[in-house]
Amino acid sequence: MKKARNAILAILAGLALMGAADTPAGRETFTGYAVDLGSSSRRSSTSHVKVTIDRWSTEAERRRLVSVFTESGDDAFLKELQKMEPLGRISTPDSIGYDLRYAHQVPLASGGRRILIATDRPMTYWERANRPRSADYPYTVIEMRLDASGKGNGKMTVATKVNAFGDVIVML
């Protein structure tokens, strides 16, 4: 199904990092304005998005995910990701949200950071039972780039696939 293959892209414009004084130690909350580009047959829509990270994934967790994927493939990778303890949540005003399973950050030369978040995406009973093409794309991925002041932008892909290049897992 072409619509399912074309991942929904959301641009998190005006992303802002809330100060540590506003949140418990270790927790970071990111808020943004999402634009759902949808498909050519559907109109665009907008919404606020809130991403809360309670803790960051460890290097051991990252290595385990890469190892599972390279040794056993995508199905085993999905099962391993689903077994991981939630480390945050994503939500919009019209949803209760869902758990995030992986969050990793890398410092940028400019003084900012790149944040990558991945999780299994919620699927309806119908989608799980009937296995349309969209069921082959079980991940949600968020990539954010923040400057040194904590402001930046990002993109979110809903219904995406993964592949490995060496010890790096890439979301397609």
Biotite code that builds the C-alpha atoms (Angstrom):
import biotite.structure as struc

atoms = struc.array([
    struc.Atom([0.000, 0.000, 0.000], chain_id="A", res_id=1, res_name="MET", atom_name="CA", element="C"),
    struc.Atom([1.650, 3.186, -1.206], chain_id="A", res_id=2, res_name="LYS", atom_name="CA", element="C"),
    struc.Atom([0.263, 5.356, 1.613], chain_id="A", res_id=3, res_name="LYS", atom_name="CA", element="C"),
    struc.Atom([1.747, 3.019, 4.221], chain_id="A", res_id=4, res_name="ALA", atom_name="CA", element="C"),
    struc.Atom([5.106, 2.954, 2.419], chain_id="A", res_id=5, res_name="ARG", atom_name="CA", element="C"),
    struc.Atom([5.265, 6.736, 2.356], chain_id="A", res_id=6, res_name="ASN", atom_name="CA", element="C"),
    struc.Atom([6.032, 7.408, 5.992], chain_id="A", res_id=7, res_name="ALA", atom_name="CA", element="C"),
    struc.Atom([4.245, 10.270, 7.680], chain_id="A", res_id=8, res_name="ILE", atom_name="CA", element="C"),
    struc.Atom([6.805, 12.979, 8.256], chain_id="A", res_id=9, res_name="LEU", atom_name="CA", element="C"),
    struc.Atom([6.386, 15.506, 10.963], chain_id="A", res_id=10, res_name="ALA", atom_name="CA", element="C"),
    struc.Atom([8.606, 18.520, 11.325], chain_id="A", res_id=11, res_name="ILE", atom_name="CA", element="C"),
    struc.Atom([8.983, 19.517, 14.923], chain_id="A", res_id=12, res_name="LEU", atom_name="CA", element="C"),
    struc.Atom([9.404, 23.234, 14.434], chain_id="A", res_id=13, res_name="ALA", atom_name="CA", element="C"),
    struc.Atom([10.328, 25.438, 17.350], chain_id="A", res_id=14, res_name="GLY", atom_name="CA", element="C"),
    struc.Atom([11.486, 22.509, 19.448], chain_id="A", res_id=15, res_name="LEU", atom_name="CA", element="C"),
    struc.Atom([12.386, 23.717, 22.936], chain_id="A", res_id=16, res_name="ALA", atom_name="CA", element="C"),
    struc.Atom([14.203, 22.029, 25.778], chain_id="A", res_id=17, res_name="LEU", atom_name="CA", element="C"),
    struc.Atom([12.689, 22.741, 29.180], chain_id="A", res_id=18, res_name="MET", atom_name="CA", element="C"),
    struc.Atom([15.176, 23.620, 31.884], chain_id="A", res_id=19, res_name="GLY", atom_name="CA", element="C"),
    struc.Atom([16.321, 21.078, 34.450], chain_id="A", res_id=20, res_name="ALA", atom_name="CA", element="C"),
    struc.Atom([14.763, 23.160, 37.216], chain_id="A", res_id=21, res_name="ALA", atom_name="CA", element="C"),
    struc.Atom([11.332, 22.443, 35.710], chain_id="A", res_id=22, res_name="ASP", atom_name="CA", element="C"),
    struc.Atom([11.729, 18.658, 35.706], chain_id="A", res_id=23, res_name="THR", atom_name="CA", element="C"),
    struc.Atom([13.014, 15.909, 37.999], chain_id="A", res_id=24, res_name="PRO", atom_name="CA", element="C"),
    struc.Atom([16.750, 15.140, 37.841], chain_id="A", res_id=25, res_name="ALA", atom_name="CA", element="C"),
    struc.Atom([17.634, 13.261, 34.672], chain_id="A", res_id=26, res_name="GLY", atom_name="CA", element="C"),
    struc.Atom([14.307, 13.875, 32.953], chain_id="A", res_id=27, res_name="ARG", atom_name="CA", element="C"),
    struc.Atom([14.143, 16.028, 29.841], chain_id="A", res_id=28, res_name="GLU", atom_name="CA", element="C"),
    struc.Atom([10.997, 17.214, 28.130], chain_id="A", res_id=29, res_name="THR", atom_name="CA", element="C"),
    struc.Atom([10.889, 18.418, 24.558], chain_id="A", res_id=30, res_name="PHE", atom_name="CA", element="C"),
    struc.Atom([7.877, 20.198, 23.129], chain_id="A", res_id=31, res_name="THR", atom_name="CA", element="C"),
    struc.Atom([7.278, 21.049, 19.516], chain_id="A", res_id=32, res_name="GLY", atom_name="CA", element="C"),
    struc.Atom([4.798, 21.830, 16.839], chain_id="A", res_id=33, res_name="TYR", atom_name="CA", element="C"),
    struc.Atom([4.274, 18.936, 14.411], chain_id="A", res_id=34, res_name="ALA", atom_name="CA", element="C"),
    struc.Atom([3.132, 19.198, 10.832], chain_id="A", res_id=35, res_name="VAL", atom_name="CA", element="C"),
    struc.Atom([1.688, 15.971, 9.411], chain_id="A", res_id=36, res_name="ASP", atom_name="CA", element="C"),
    struc.Atom([2.482, 16.091, 5.716], chain_id="A", res_id=37, res_name="LEU", atom_name="CA", element="C"),
    struc.Atom([0.207, 13.092, 5.119], chain_id="A", res_id=38, res_name="GLY", atom_name="CA", element="C"),
    struc.Atom([-0.229, 11.861, 1.583], chain_id="A", res_id=39, res_name="SER", atom_name="CA", element="C"),
    struc.Atom([-1.179, 13.667, -1.596], chain_id="A", res_id=40, res_name="SER", atom_name="CA", element="C"),
    struc.Atom([-4.818, 12.630, -1.134], chain_id="A", res_id=41, res_name="SER", atom_name="CA", element="C"),
    struc.Atom([-5.086, 14.014, 2.396], chain_id="A", res_id=42, res_name="ARG", atom_name="CA", element="C"),
    struc.Atom([-4.756, 17.526, 3.736], chain_id="A", res_id=43, res_name="ARG", atom_name="CA", element="C"),
    struc.Atom([-1.964, 18.462, 6.112], chain_id="A", res_id=44, res_name="SER", atom_name="CA", element="C"),
    struc.Atom([-2.659, 18.805, 9.813], chain_id="A", res_id=45, res_name="SER", atom_name="CA", element="C"),
    struc.Atom([-0.790, 20.244, 12.774], chain_id="A", res_id=46, res_name="THR", atom_name="CA", element="C"),
    struc.Atom([-0.517, 19.448, 16.470], chain_id="A", res_id=47, res_name="SER", atom_name="CA", element="C"),
    struc.Atom([1.633, 19.988, 19.520], chain_id="A", res_id=48, res_name="HIS", atom_name="CA", element="C"),
    struc.Atom([3.964, 17.122, 20.414], chain_id="A", res_id=49, res_name="VAL", atom_name="CA", element="C"),
    struc.Atom([5.515, 16.368, 23.797], chain_id="A", res_id=50, res_name="LYS", atom_name="CA", element="C"),
    struc.Atom([8.455, 13.983, 24.143], chain_id="A", res_id=51, res_name="VAL", atom_name="CA", element="C"),
    struc.Atom([9.645, 13.099, 27.643], chain_id="A", res_id=52, res_name="THR", atom_name="CA", element="C"),
    struc.Atom([12.898, 11.213, 28.192], chain_id="A", res_id=53, res_name="ILE", atom_name="CA", element="C"),
    struc.Atom([13.237, 9.799, 31.720], chain_id="A", res_id=54, res_name="ASP", atom_name="CA", element="C"),
    struc.Atom([16.609, 8.200, 31.019], chain_id="A", res_id=55, res_name="ARG", atom_name="CA", element="C"),
    struc.Atom([18.949, 7.679, 28.063], chain_id="A", res_id=56, res_name="TRP", atom_name="CA", element="C"),
    struc.Atom([19.731, 4.285, 26.570], chain_id="A", res_id=57, res_name="SER", atom_name="CA", element="C"),
    struc.Atom([23.060, 2.856, 27.673], chain_id="A", res_id=58, res_name="THR", atom_name="CA", element="C"),
    struc.Atom([25.875, 1.857, 25.351], chain_id="A", res_id=59, res_name="GLU", atom_name="CA", element="C"),
    struc.Atom([25.251, -1.768, 26.390], chain_id="A", res_id=60, res_name="ALA", atom_name="CA", element="C"),
    struc.Atom([21.614, -1.478, 25.276], chain_id="A", res_id=61, res_name="GLU", atom_name="CA", element="C"),
    struc.Atom([22.706, 0.005, 21.948], chain_id="A", res_id=62, res_name="ARG", atom_name="CA", element="C"),
    struc.Atom([25.232, -2.775, 21.384], chain_id="A", res_id=63, res_name="ARG", atom_name="CA", element="C"),
    struc.Atom([22.648, -5.424, 22.298], chain_id="A", res_id=64, res_name="ARG", atom_name="CA", element="C"),
    struc.Atom([20.144, -4.062, 19.770], chain_id="A", res_id=65, res_name="LEU", atom_name="CA", element="C"),
    struc.Atom([22.789, -3.911, 17.021], chain_id="A", res_id=66, res_name="VAL", atom_name="CA", element="C"),
    struc.Atom([23.923, -7.450, 17.842], chain_id="A", res_id=67, res_name="SER", atom_name="CA", element="C"),
    struc.Atom([20.394, -8.859, 17.803], chain_id="A", res_id=68, res_name="VAL", atom_name="CA", element="C"),
    struc.Atom([19.659, -7.189, 14.482], chain_id="A", res_id=69, res_name="PHE", atom_name="CA", element="C"),
    struc.Atom([22.880, -8.255, 12.757], chain_id="A", res_id=70, res_name="THR", atom_name="CA", element="C"),
    struc.Atom([22.716, -11.833, 14.082], chain_id="A", res_id=71, res_name="GLU", atom_name="CA", element="C"),
    struc.Atom([18.967, -12.533, 13.961], chain_id="A", res_id=72, res_name="SER", atom_name="CA", element="C"),
    struc.Atom([17.278, -9.936, 11.740], chain_id="A", res_id=73, res_name="GLY", atom_name="CA", element="C"),
    struc.Atom([14.388, -7.515, 11.915], chain_id="A", res_id=74, res_name="ASP", atom_name="CA", element="C"),
    struc.Atom([11.814, -9.732, 13.677], chain_id="A", res_id=75, res_name="ASP", atom_name="CA", element="C"),
    struc.Atom([14.206, -10.484, 16.549], chain_id="A", res_id=76, res_name="ALA", atom_name="CA", element="C"),
    struc.Atom([15.179, -6.801, 16.701], chain_id="A", res_id=77, res_name="PHE", atom_name="CA", element="C"),
    struc.Atom([11.525, -5.784, 17.087], chain_id="A", res_id=78, res_name="LEU", atom_name="CA", element="C"),
    struc.Atom([10.994, -8.339, 19.865], chain_id="A", res_id=79, res_name="LYS", atom_name="CA", element="C"),
    struc.Atom([14.151, -7.160, 21.657], chain_id="A", res_id=80, res_name="GLU", atom_name="CA", element="C"),
    struc.Atom([13.075, -3.520, 21.375], chain_id="A", res_id=81, res_name="LEU", atom_name="CA", element="C"),
    struc.Atom([9.623, -4.386, 22.747], chain_id="A", res_id=82, res_name="GLN", atom_name="CA", element="C"),
    struc.Atom([11.233, -6.135, 25.759], chain_id="A", res_id=83, res_name="LYS", atom_name="CA", element="C"),
    struc.Atom([13.153, -2.992, 26.715], chain_id="A", res_id=84, res_name="MET", atom_name="CA", element="C"),
    struc.Atom([11.811, -0.998, 29.640], chain_id="A", res_id=85, res_name="GLU", atom_name="CA", element="C"),
    struc.Atom([10.153, 2.239, 28.553], chain_id="A", res_id=86, res_name="PRO", atom_name="CA", element="C"),
    struc.Atom([12.444, 5.224, 29.020], chain_id="A", res_id=87, res_name="LEU", atom_name="CA", element="C"),
    struc.Atom([10.065, 7.975, 28.023], chain_id="A", res_id=88, res_name="GLY", atom_name="CA", element="C"),
    struc.Atom([6.788, 8.861, 26.314], chain_id="A", res_id=89, res_name="ARG", atom_name="CA", element="C"),
    struc.Atom([5.507, 10.740, 23.311], chain_id="A", res_id=90, res_name="ILE", atom_name="CA", element="C"),
    struc.Atom([2.067, 12.314, 23.260], chain_id="A", res_id=91, res_name="SER", atom_name="CA", element="C"),
    struc.Atom([-0.136, 14.859, 21.545], chain_id="A", res_id=92, res_name="THR", atom_name="CA", element="C"),
    struc.Atom([-3.098, 16.722, 23.073], chain_id="A", res_id=93, res_name="PRO", atom_name="CA", element="C"),
    struc.Atom([-5.580, 14.325, 21.455], chain_id="A", res_id=94, res_name="ASP", atom_name="CA", element="C"),
    struc.Atom([-3.865, 11.082, 22.534], chain_id="A", res_id=95, res_name="SER", atom_name="CA", element="C"),
    struc.Atom([-2.736, 9.360, 25.712], chain_id="A", res_id=96, res_name="ILE", atom_name="CA", element="C"),
    struc.Atom([0.604, 8.775, 24.010], chain_id="A", res_id=97, res_name="GLY", atom_name="CA", element="C"),
    struc.Atom([2.832, 5.755, 23.960], chain_id="A", res_id=98, res_name="TYR", atom_name="CA", element="C"),
    struc.Atom([6.088, 4.501, 25.404], chain_id="A", res_id=99, res_name="ASP", atom_name="CA", element="C"),
    struc.Atom([9.507, 5.143, 23.901], chain_id="A", res_id=100, res_name="LEU", atom_name="CA", element="C"),
    struc.Atom([12.031, 2.273, 24.048], chain_id="A", res_id=101, res_name="ARG", atom_name="CA", element="C"),
    struc.Atom([15.330, 3.762, 22.837], chain_id="A", res_id=102, res_name="TYR", atom_name="CA", element="C"),
    struc.Atom([16.862, 7.237, 23.142], chain_id="A", res_id=103, res_name="ALA", atom_name="CA", element="C"),
    struc.Atom([20.461, 8.134, 22.328], chain_id="A", res_id=104, res_name="HIS", atom_name="CA", element="C"),
    struc.Atom([22.218, 11.476, 22.079], chain_id="A", res_id=105, res_name="GLN", atom_name="CA", element="C"),
    struc.Atom([25.480, 12.501, 20.426], chain_id="A", res_id=106, res_name="VAL", atom_name="CA", element="C"),
    struc.Atom([27.230, 15.852, 20.927], chain_id="A", res_id=107, res_name="PRO", atom_name="CA", element="C"),
    struc.Atom([27.623, 18.016, 17.817], chain_id="A", res_id=108, res_name="LEU", atom_name="CA", element="C"),
    struc.Atom([30.748, 20.005, 16.972], chain_id="A", res_id=109, res_name="ALA", atom_name="CA", element="C"),
    struc.Atom([28.643, 23.182, 17.132], chain_id="A", res_id=110, res_name="SER", atom_name="CA", element="C"),
    struc.Atom([27.978, 22.629, 20.839], chain_id="A", res_id=111, res_name="GLY", atom_name="CA", element="C"),
    struc.Atom([24.514, 21.217, 20.329], chain_id="A", res_id=112, res_name="GLY", atom_name="CA", element="C"),
    struc.Atom([23.415, 17.589, 20.125], chain_id="A", res_id=113, res_name="ARG", atom_name="CA", element="C"),
    struc.Atom([21.707, 15.089, 17.886], chain_id="A", res_id=114, res_name="ARG", atom_name="CA", element="C"),
    struc.Atom([19.026, 12.958, 19.532], chain_id="A", res_id=115, res_name="ILE", atom_name="CA", element="C"),
    struc.Atom([17.685, 9.728, 18.058], chain_id="A", res_id=116, res_name="LEU", atom_name="CA", element="C"),
    struc.Atom([14.588, 8.092, 19.545], chain_id="A", res_id=117, res_name="ILE", atom_name="CA", element="C"),
    struc.Atom([13.077, 4.811, 18.354], chain_id="A", res_id=118, res_name="ALA", atom_name="CA", element="C"),
    struc.Atom([10.200, 2.633, 19.451], chain_id="A", res_id=119, res_name="THR", atom_name="CA", element="C"),
    struc.Atom([7.762, 0.055, 18.204], chain_id="A", res_id=120, res_name="ASP", atom_name="CA", element="C"),
    struc.Atom([4.671, 1.811, 16.932], chain_id="A", res_id=121, res_name="ARG", atom_name="CA", element="C"),
    struc.Atom([1.197, 1.050, 18.192], chain_id="A", res_id=122, res_name="PRO", atom_name="CA", element="C"),
    struc.Atom([-0.799, -1.080, 15.737], chain_id="A", res_id=123, res_name="MET", atom_name="CA", element="C"),
    struc.Atom([-4.541, -1.669, 15.754], chain_id="A", res_id=124, res_name="THR", atom_name="CA", element="C"),
    struc.Atom([-5.975, -5.126, 16.190], chain_id="A", res_id=125, res_name="TYR", atom_name="CA", element="C"),
    struc.Atom([-7.112, -5.050, 12.564], chain_id="A", res_id=126, res_name="TRP", atom_name="CA", element="C"),
    struc.Atom([-3.586, -4.241, 11.369], chain_id="A", res_id=127, res_name="GLU", atom_name="CA", element="C"),
    struc.Atom([-2.048, -7.057, 13.427], chain_id="A", res_id=128, res_name="ARG", atom_name="CA", element="C"),
    struc.Atom([-4.669, -9.625, 12.366], chain_id="A", res_id=129, res_name="ALA", atom_name="CA", element="C"),
    struc.Atom([-4.840, -8.760, 8.651], chain_id="A", res_id=130, res_name="ASN", atom_name="CA", element="C"),
    struc.Atom([-1.168, -7.842, 8.096], chain_id="A", res_id=131, res_name="ARG", atom_name="CA", element="C"),
    struc.Atom([-1.552, -5.145, 5.422], chain_id="A", res_id=132, res_name="PRO", atom_name="CA", element="C"),
    struc.Atom([1.687, -3.736, 4.003], chain_id="A", res_id=133, res_name="ARG", atom_name="CA", element="C"),
    struc.Atom([1.821, -1.123, 6.800], chain_id="A", res_id=134, res_name="SER", atom_name="CA", element="C"),
    struc.Atom([2.471, -3.976, 9.278], chain_id="A", res_id=135, res_name="ALA", atom_name="CA", element="C"),
    struc.Atom([5.902, -4.382, 7.632], chain_id="A", res_id=136, res_name="ASP", atom_name="CA", element="C"),
    struc.Atom([6.839, -0.948, 9.000], chain_id="A", res_id=137, res_name="TYR", atom_name="CA", element="C"),
    struc.Atom([6.578, -1.378, 12.789], chain_id="A", res_id=138, res_name="PRO", atom_name="CA", element="C"),
    struc.Atom([8.765, 1.485, 14.045], chain_id="A", res_id=139, res_name="TYR", atom_name="CA", element="C"),
    struc.Atom([8.445, 5.154, 14.935], chain_id="A", res_id=140, res_name="THR", atom_name="CA", element="C"),
    struc.Atom([11.674, 7.164, 14.775], chain_id="A", res_id=141, res_name="VAL", atom_name="CA", element="C"),
    struc.Atom([12.387, 10.720, 15.905], chain_id="A", res_id=142, res_name="ILE", atom_name="CA", element="C"),
    struc.Atom([15.574, 12.608, 15.111], chain_id="A", res_id=143, res_name="GLU", atom_name="CA", element="C"),
    struc.Atom([16.210, 16.010, 16.688], chain_id="A", res_id=144, res_name="MET", atom_name="CA", element="C"),
    struc.Atom([19.076, 18.451, 16.309], chain_id="A", res_id=145, res_name="ARG", atom_name="CA", element="C"),
    struc.Atom([19.406, 21.002, 19.071], chain_id="A", res_id=146, res_name="LEU", atom_name="CA", element="C"),
    struc.Atom([21.767, 23.938, 19.340], chain_id="A", res_id=147, res_name="ASP", atom_name="CA", element="C"),
    struc.Atom([23.720, 24.766, 22.505], chain_id="A", res_id=148, res_name="ALA", atom_name="CA", element="C"),
    struc.Atom([20.741, 26.707, 23.898], chain_id="A", res_id=149, res_name="SER", atom_name="CA", element="C"),
    struc.Atom([18.407, 23.708, 23.509], chain_id="A", res_id=150, res_name="GLY", atom_name="CA", element="C"),
    struc.Atom([16.426, 25.020, 20.543], chain_id="A", res_id=151, res_name="LYS", atom_name="CA", element="C"),
    struc.Atom([16.264, 23.213, 17.256], chain_id="A", res_id=152, res_name="GLY", atom_name="CA", element="C"),
    struc.Atom([14.197, 21.089, 14.936], chain_id="A", res_id=153, res_name="ASN", atom_name="CA", element="C"),
    struc.Atom([13.606, 17.518, 14.036], chain_id="A", res_id=154, res_name="GLY", atom_name="CA", element="C"),
    struc.Atom([11.594, 15.011, 12.124], chain_id="A", res_id=155, res_name="LYS", atom_name="CA", element="C"),
    struc.Atom([9.474, 12.062, 13.053], chain_id="A", res_id=156, res_name="MET", atom_name="CA", element="C"),
    struc.Atom([8.790, 9.083, 10.835], chain_id="A", res_id=157, res_name="THR", atom_name="CA", element="C"),
    struc.Atom([5.837, 6.876, 11.693], chain_id="A", res_id=158, res_name="VAL", atom_name="CA", element="C"),
    struc.Atom([5.698, 3.434, 10.064], chain_id="A", res_id=159, res_name="ALA", atom_name="CA", element="C"),
    struc.Atom([9.305, 2.895, 9.054], chain_id="A", res_id=160, res_name="THR", atom_name="CA", element="C"),
    struc.Atom([11.652, -0.062, 8.574], chain_id="A", res_id=161, res_name="LYS", atom_name="CA", element="C"),
    struc.Atom([15.224, -0.759, 9.763], chain_id="A", res_id=162, res_name="VAL", atom_name="CA", element="C"),
    struc.Atom([18.409, -2.013, 8.125], chain_id="A", res_id=163, res_name="ASN", atom_name="CA", element="C"),
    struc.Atom([21.980, -2.516, 9.332], chain_id="A", res_id=164, res_name="ALA", atom_name="CA", element="C"),
    struc.Atom([25.187, -1.095, 7.888], chain_id="A", res_id=165, res_name="PHE", atom_name="CA", element="C"),
    struc.Atom([28.029, -2.579, 9.914], chain_id="A", res_id=166, res_name="GLY", atom_name="CA", element="C"),
    struc.Atom([27.332, -1.853, 13.573], chain_id="A", res_id=167, res_name="ASP", atom_name="CA", element="C"),
    struc.Atom([24.944, 1.000, 12.769], chain_id="A", res_id=168, res_name="VAL", atom_name="CA", element="C"),
    struc.Atom([21.188, 0.455, 12.510], chain_id="A", res_id=169, res_name="ILE", atom_name="CA", element="C"),
    struc.Atom([19.514, 2.820, 10.085], chain_id="A", res_id=170, res_name="VAL", atom_name="CA", element="C"),
    struc.Atom([15.800, 3.530, 9.957], chain_id="A", res_id=171, res_name="MET", atom_name="CA", element="C"),
    struc.Atom([14.492, 3.538, 6.372], chain_id="A", res_id=172, res_name="LEU", atom_name="CA", element="C"),
])
